[in-house]
Amino acid sequence: MICFRRKAYLVSAMCLGAFAGMLMLSYRRTQKDSFLPKTVMHKSKGFCTGQIVNNSISTLSDNKTFVLAPYFDNRVKKLIRTIGIVPHKEVKKVYCLFCCPTGDDIYISKAVIDIHKDRFGFPYAAADLLCMEPTDCDPQYVSFSWFPQGNTGLLPRFEIQNRKIADSLMDFTMCISTMFGDYNNVLQFIQSMEMYKLLGVQRVVIYKNSCSQLMEKVLEFYMAEGTVEIVPWPITAYLSVSTEWFYSHDGTQIGYYGQIAALNDCIYRNMYRSRYVLLNDIDEIILPNQHPDWKTMMEDLQDQNPEIGVFLFENHIFPNTVFTSTGIPSWDTVPGVNILQHVLREPDRKEVINPQKMIVNPRKVVQTSVHSVLQAFGESLDVPMDVAITYHCRTPFQPDLPRESLIRDTTLWRYSSSLISRVNQVLQNIPSLKGKR
């Protein structure tokens, strides 16, 4: 039994521990008996001399299978989990080829292709290529072939990540996927970055497809500061992408610039670098109501729910078309939304369940979607909105609501003094924005 979108509710601590233990055992049994590789590895003579590829997206020889990165995953068995993108109806067979650091033996293992179920109707989907690796060596690279034999010398090689575990973990890493459409919401980006830092983030990983020249300068500032890590995301060079999450039969091949593949890559990229990973968009802030920052909030949540690895926070819309400007600087000359002017949120809709964004322990996640995990060790917890919400400042979902129907929520203003100071400092340190206040 793998946990699919299952939620944790109030149960006693004893039951939580026992139930989590059962889940772990059942998950391990499913991994062993269901989709983990079962093929017997065999040897072949040859040399692994192909070019080493370190691109964030690489296409295999069929021009239909795309590799992001292979990751060592020994949480259940010693295997290589390669994050990829595949056409869900076409790719049926692929083999992993490993070379040990010494010797001229090639170890060949047939991959299990585990396609993520959340593809929302699109022809292409995120997938895991799962291969057992040799038991008598720890290969550095893996290659892929459509045949269990043949000339391997020219096959590109991909470096296997996560063999080394960081000596110390960061507390919080945020995954932003994906930046596209010549993104130019500069002010909201800076405000969000400074809010994330106030709340406890140490690294923000951005899968960047495109942005404006001004936004490039902002990214350069945060990269030099050491906060931002950019992963190039040239998905449009390979596939026809949609700006929607659902398939409209419009000729596009993958939804929302392939964000699900990017999110899964980000989970594994940071699995042994960060205690927690946040999955949300740049216009969203997981905003505590009872705690000053994420660290104190997560310490309390984890103490109360020691077996939980996935924490879900309800998304609430703060329309960027409705303003409250008393005592708030305007920064009119900086392009973008000023979140401090937007503290009125839409009420819940009776017929709609609010989506959620997540803080996860990456070592307990197997596969993730956008608003929930698809496979994990253990349960997920719906965090009550009196503890925290996802503040989402964007165009309204309910544009016809009168202002009187909106709910005033000034939680964000608790941070306004520090935030204003920090934003002004950033504006002064970026030449293209200096003096724009």
C-alpha positions in Angstrom: 0.0 0.0 0.0 1.6 3.3 -1.2 0.1 6.5 0.2 -1.7 8.3 -2.6 -3.1 11.7 -1.6 -4.0 10.3 1.8 -4.4 12.8 4.7 -3.6 12.5 8.3 -6.2 13.4 10.9 -6.3 13.6 14.7 -5.3 10.2 16.1 -3.4 9.4 19.3 0.4 9.5 19.3 0.5 5.7 19.9 -1.8 5.0 16.9 0.3 7.4 14.7 3.5 5.5 15.5 1.9 2.1 15.0 0.1 3.1 11.8 3.2 4.8 10.4 5.2 1.6 11.0 2.6 -0.4 9.2 2.6 2.0 6.3 6.4 1.8 6.0 6.3 -2.0 5.9 3.5 -2.0 3.4 5.2 0.5 1.3 8.4 -1.5 1.3 6.4 -4.6 0.3 4.7 -2.8 -2.5 8.1 -1.5 -3.8 9.5 -5.0 -3.7 6.5 -6.8 -5.2 5.1 -4.2 -7.6 7.0 -1.7 -9.6 10.6 -2.1 -8.5 12.9 -3.7 -11.1 13.0 -7.5 -11.1 15.1 -8.2 -14.1 18.4 -10.1 -13.6 21.4 -7.9 -14.4 23.9 -9.3 -16.8 27.3 -8.4 -18.0 28.7 -7.5 -21.4 32.2 -6.6 -22.5 32.8 -3.1 -23.7 33.9 0.4 -22.7 31.9 3.4 -21.5 33.6 6.2 -23.4 30.6 8.2 -24.4 30.4 11.9 -23.7 29.4 12.9 -20.2 26.2 15.0 -20.3 25.3 17.5 -17.6 22.3 19.3 -19.2 19.2 19.9 -17.1 17.2 18.3 -20.0 18.7 15.8 -22.4 17.0 13.9 -25.2 17.7 10.2 -25.9 18.2 8.9 -29.4 14.5 8.3 -30.0 13.9 12.1 -29.6 10.9 11.2 -27.5 12.5 10.3 -24.1 14.0 13.1 -22.1 16.4 12.7 -19.1 16.7 15.2 -16.4 19.0 13.4 -14.0 19.7 10.0 -12.4 19.7 9.8 -8.6 20.9 7.1 -6.3 18.0 5.9 -4.2 18.6 3.2 -1.6 15.7 3.9 0.7 14.2 0.5 -0.1 16.6 -1.1 -2.5 19.9 -0.1 -4.2 18.6 1.4 -7.4 19.0 4.3 -9.7 15.9 6.5 -10.2 16.2 8.7 -13.3 13.7 11.6 -13.5 12.5 11.9 -17.1 9.7 13.0 -19.4 8.1 10.4 -21.7 5.1 10.1 -24.1 3.0 7.9 -21.9 1.7 5.6 -24.7 4.9 5.1 -26.7 8.0 4.4 -24.6 7.8 0.7 -23.5 11.4 -0.4 -23.1 14.7 1.0 -22.1 17.9 -0.4 -20.5 20.3 1.1 -18.1 24.0 0.4 -18.7 26.5 0.8 -15.9 30.3 0.7 -16.0 32.2 0.1 -12.8 35.1 2.5 -12.1 37.6 -0.4 -12.8 37.4 -3.1 -15.3 35.7 -3.4 -18.7 32.5 -5.1 -17.8 29.2 -3.3 -18.6 26.3 -4.2 -16.3 22.9 -4.0 -18.1 19.5 -3.8 -16.3 16.1 -3.3 -17.8 14.4 -0.3 -16.5 10.9 -0.2 -15.1 9.2 3.0 -16.5 6.9 4.4 -13.7 4.8 7.1 -15.3 3.5 9.6 -12.8 -0.3 9.5 -12.8 -0.9 13.3 -12.7 -0.4 14.2 -16.3 -3.8 15.9 -16.7 -4.5 14.5 -20.1 -1.3 15.6 -21.8 0.5 13.2 -24.2 3.8 13.6 -22.3 4.3 13.0 -18.5 6.9 12.9 -15.8 8.3 9.5 -15.3 10.8 7.6 -13.2 13.2 5.1 -15.0 14.0 2.6 -12.3 17.0 0.3 -12.6 18.8 -1.9 -10.2 22.5 -1.1 -10.1 25.4 -3.5 -9.7 25.9 -5.0 -6.3 29.6 -5.2 -6.4 30.5 -1.6 -7.4 29.1 2.0 -7.2 29.1 3.3 -10.7 29.5 7.0 -11.3 27.5 7.1 -14.5 24.6 5.5 -16.3 23.8 5.3 -20.0 20.5 4.3 -21.7 19.8 2.1 -24.6 16.8 0.6 -26.3 18.6 -2.8 -26.6 20.2 -5.1 -24.0 23.4 -5.3 -26.2 25.3 -3.4 -28.9 27.9 -0.6 -29.1 27.9 1.3 -25.9 30.9 3.4 -26.5 29.1 6.2 -28.1 26.1 6.4 -25.7 26.0 9.6 -23.6 26.7 9.1 -19.9 24.8 10.8 -17.1 26.4 11.3 -13.7 24.5 9.6 -10.9 23.6 12.1 -8.2 23.1 11.7 -4.4 25.9 9.4 -3.8 27.4 11.9 -1.3 25.3 13.3 1.6 26.0 16.8 2.8 27.8 17.0 6.1 25.1 19.4 7.4 21.6 20.1 6.1 20.0 23.4 5.4 16.8 24.0 7.2 14.6 25.1 4.2 15.0 25.0 0.4 12.3 26.3 -1.9 11.6 24.9 -5.3 10.1 27.4 -7.8 8.9 25.9 -11.1 8.8 27.2 -13.6 9.8 30.8 -14.6 8.5 31.4 -18.1 6.8 33.9 -20.4 9.5 36.5 -20.1 8.6 36.9 -16.4 8.8 40.5 -15.3 6.9 40.8 -12.0 10.1 42.2 -10.4 8.6 43.9 -7.3 6.6 40.8 -6.2 9.6 38.6 -6.8 11.8 40.7 -4.6 9.2 40.9 -1.9 8.6 37.2 -2.0 12.3 36.5 -1.8 12.8 38.8 1.2 9.7 37.2 2.9 11.1 33.8 2.3 14.4 34.8 3.9 12.6 36.4 6.9 10.7 33.1 7.3 13.8 31.0 7.1 14.7 29.9 3.6 18.4 29.4 2.8 18.1 28.4 -0.9 15.6 29.1 -3.6 15.9 26.8 -6.7 14.4 28.3 -9.8 13.8 26.3 -13.0 14.1 29.1 -15.4 12.8 29.0 -19.0 12.6 32.8 -19.7 12.4 36.2 -18.0 12.9 39.8 -18.8 16.4 41.5 -18.9 15.5 43.4 -15.7 14.6 40.2 -14.0 17.9 38.7 -15.1 19.6 41.5 -13.1 17.6 40.6 -10.1 18.4 36.9 -10.4 22.1 37.8 -10.7 21.9 39.7 -7.5 20.4 36.8 -5.6 22.7 34.3 -7.1 25.7 36.4 -6.1 24.2 36.6 -2.6 24.0 32.8 -2.5 20.3 32.6 -2.1 19.2 31.6 -5.6 20.2 28.5 -7.6 19.2 28.6 -11.3 18.4 25.4 -13.1 18.1 26.2 -16.9 14.8 24.8 -18.1 14.8 24.8 -22.0 11.7 22.7 -22.2 10.4 24.7 -25.2 13.3 23.5 -27.2 12.0 19.9 -27.0 8.2 20.0 -26.5 5.2 22.2 -27.3 4.2 23.5 -23.9 0.9 24.7 -22.4 0.5 27.5 -20.0 -2.5 25.6 -18.5 -2.4 22.6 -16.2 -5.1 20.8 -18.2 -5.0 19.4 -21.7 -7.1 21.3 -24.2 -6.4 19.2 -27.4 -4.6 22.2 -28.8 -1.5 20.4 -30.0 0.5 21.0 -26.9 2.4 18.1 -25.4 3.0 18.9 -21.7 1.3 21.1 -19.2 2.6 24.2 -17.5 6.1 24.1 -18.9 6.7 20.6 -17.5 6.4 21.8 -13.9 5.7 18.3 -12.4 9.0 16.9 -13.8 10.8 20.0 -12.5 9.3 19.6 -9.0 10.3 16.0 -8.8 13.8 16.8 -9.9 14.0 19.5 -7.3 12.9 17.1 -4.5 15.7 14.6 -5.4 18.3 17.4 -6.1 17.8 18.6 -2.5 17.0 15.3 -0.8 20.3 15.2 1.1 20.9 19.0 1.2 17.9 20.2 3.1 15.7 19.1 6.0 12.6 20.5 4.4 11.7 21.5 0.8 8.9 23.9 0.1 6.9 23.5 -3.1 5.1 26.7 -4.2 5.0 29.4 -6.8 6.8 32.7 -6.6 3.4 34.5 -6.0 2.7 32.3 -3.0 4.0 32.5 0.6 3.3 29.9 3.3 2.5 32.4 6.0 2.4 31.3 9.7 -0.4 32.7 11.8 0.9 31.4 15.2 4.6 31.4 14.8 7.2 34.0 13.7 8.9 31.8 11.1 8.9 28.4 9.5 11.5 26.8 11.9 9.4 27.3 15.0 6.2 26.3 13.1 7.8 23.1 11.8 9.3 22.2 15.1 5.8 22.3 16.7 4.1 20.5 13.8 6.8 17.8 13.7 6.8 17.4 17.5 3.0 16.8 17.4 3.2 14.6 14.2 6.6 12.9 14.3 5.9 10.4 11.5 4.5 12.9 9.1 6.7 14.0 6.2 4.3 16.0 4.1 2.6 19.2 5.4 -0.2 20.7 3.3 -1.2 24.4 3.6 -4.4 25.7 2.2 -4.2 28.2 -0.6 -6.1 31.5 -0.2 -6.4 34.2 -2.9 -5.6 37.8 -2.2 -6.7 39.6 -5.4 -4.1 41.9 -6.8 -6.9 44.0 -8.2 -8.1 45.2 -4.7 -5.9 47.7 -2.9 -5.3 48.7 0.7 -2.5 51.3 0.6 -2.5 53.1 4.0 1.1 53.7 5.1 2.6 51.3 2.5 5.2 52.6 0.0 4.2 52.3 -3.6 7.5 51.6 -5.4 5.6 52.8 -8.5 8.6 52.8 -10.7 9.4 49.1 -10.1 7.4 46.8 -12.4 5.2 44.3 -10.6 2.7 43.8 -7.8 3.2 45.3 -4.3 1.9 42.5 -2.0 1.7 44.8 1.0 -1.2 46.6 -0.7 -3.2 43.3 -0.9 -4.5 42.1 2.4 -8.1 41.3 1.5 -8.7 37.7 0.7 -11.5 35.9 -1.1 -13.9 33.8 1.0 -14.1 30.1 0.5 -16.3 28.8 -2.2 -18.7 26.1 -1.0 -18.4 24.0 -4.1 -14.6 24.2 -4.4 -11.9 22.6 -2.3 -9.0 25.0 -1.9 -5.8 23.7 -3.4 -2.7 23.3 -1.2 1.0 23.9 -1.3 3.5 21.9 0.7 6.5 21.7 3.0 7.9 18.2 2.8 10.7 16.1 4.2 12.3 15.2 0.8 13.6 11.9 2.2 10.0 10.7 2.7 8.8 11.7 -0.8 8.9 9.3 -3.7 6.8 11.2 -6.3 5.1 14.5 -6.1 2.5 16.4 -8.0 1.8 20.2 -7.6 -0.8 20.2 -4.8 -0.1 16.8 -3.1 2.4 14.0 -3.1 1.6 10.9 -5.2 3.8 8.4 -3.4 5.5 8.9 0.0 6.6 7.0 3.1 3.7 7.6 5.5 0.9 10.1 5.6 0.2 13.8 4.7 -1.1 16.3 7.2 -3.6 19.1 6.4 -2.3 22.0 8.5 -5.3 24.1 10.0 -5.5 27.6 8.6 -5.3 29.1 12.0 -1.7 27.7 12.1 -0.7 28.9 8.6 -2.1 29.5 5.1 -0.6 29.9 1.7 -0.9 33.6 0.9 -1.5 33.8 -2.9 -1.5 37.3 -4.4 -2.7 37.0 -8.0 -5.6 37.8 -10.3 -8.9 37.0 -8.5 -10.8 33.7 -8.8 -14.0 35.5 -7.8 -13.7 38.8 -9.7 -17.4 39.8 -9.3 -17.3 39.8 -5.5 -17.9 43.3 -3.9 -15.1 44.6 -1.7 -17.4 44.1 1.4 -17.4 40.4 0.8 -13.6 40.1 1.0 -12.0 39.1 4.4 -9.4 41.5 5.8 -6.3 39.5 6.8 -3.3 41.6 7.7 -1.0 38.8 8.9 1.5 39.9 6.2 1.8 43.3 7.8 3.5 41.8 10.9 6.6 41.7 8.7 6.1 45.0 6.9 8.7 47.0 8.7 11.5 44.4 8.1 10.2 43.7 4.6 10.1 47.4 3.5 13.7 47.9 4.7 14.9 44.7 3.0 13.2 45.5 -0.3 14.7 49.1 -0.3 18.1 47.7 0.3 17.8 45.2 -2.6 16.6 48.0 -4.9 19.7 50.1 -3.9 22.0 47.2 -4.6 20.8 46.4 -8.2 22.1 49.2 -10.6 19.1 48.9 -12.9 16.7 49.4 -9.9 18.8 51.9 -7.8 16.7 54.8 -6.8 13.4 53.2 -7.9 11.4 53.8 -4.6 
